[in-house]
Amino acid sequence: TLNAMIERIDRAFKTQQQFVADASHEIRTPLTIIQAELELALKKTNSPGIKESIQVSLQELEHLTKLTAGLLTLARLDASEESLDFKALRIDEVMMEAVQSLKSLALTKNIHLELNVEENESDDGLPVEVLGDREKIKLMLINLIENAIKYSPENSLVRIQLSQLSQQQVKILITDEGPGIPSIIQPHIFDRFYRAPTIRNKIPGSGLGLASVQKLIKMHKWTISMDSNPGQGSVFKIILPKLD
């Protein structure tokens, strides 16, 4: 009886996951069409009032699009539909790609993205190689850096650092100069849909970015931790093994 109940729960859970994935996938197309139509309407109208309404609609549409993308990513990862493509890669190159893709966003707040890569002590002098899925690692880093930009004040600095931790491991640090995270909510920051009450209505977000990061970290068998104090910013640390 217990086994049968567990099987029913498992089937219901998988059905729910598939529904979320299917629904998220289907929603993306109409969202893209609505965005294109609104942007076209914005170019054609000369009315300040209508322009303002369209701009507000586009902002909310962007939030909904990000939420849909986050749901789809997590649903696929949960259902193991998106298997990881493990290959040897230069982690510094992936970090550079992630930083480059977010430079425009950082400029909107006049935030400087500082990338520091410590070379290893091997004979070839090149940065270390790791084993992982290049696109998923890039997505993971983009989520973390974008988060740092989002919660940092204007005219501040976000540091992205790669350094050797031991003979077998390296670490990635992402440091911001934001308001910090109170200790009472730190245990929940990787929970899905969780957003701190103090910023819920001030900074847009879905509460899925860090959940996706944690899921990908676990799938790579890496570790992630966070250190933060109110008024002193936050530091996210990823520890990953080097290739022999």
Protein Blocks (a to p, Z undefined) as FASTA:
>chain_A
ZZmmmmmmmmmmmmmmmmmmmmmmmmmmmmmmmmmmmmmmmmmpmcfklmmmmmmmmmmm
mmmmmmmmmmmmmmmmmnomaccddddddfklmmmmmmmmmmmmmmmnopacdddddddf
bfnopacdddddfklmmmmmmmmmmmmmmmpcehiacddddddfblmbccdddddfbebj
afklmmmmmpghiacfklmmmpgcehlmmmmmmmmmmmnopacdddddehiapadddddd
ddZZ
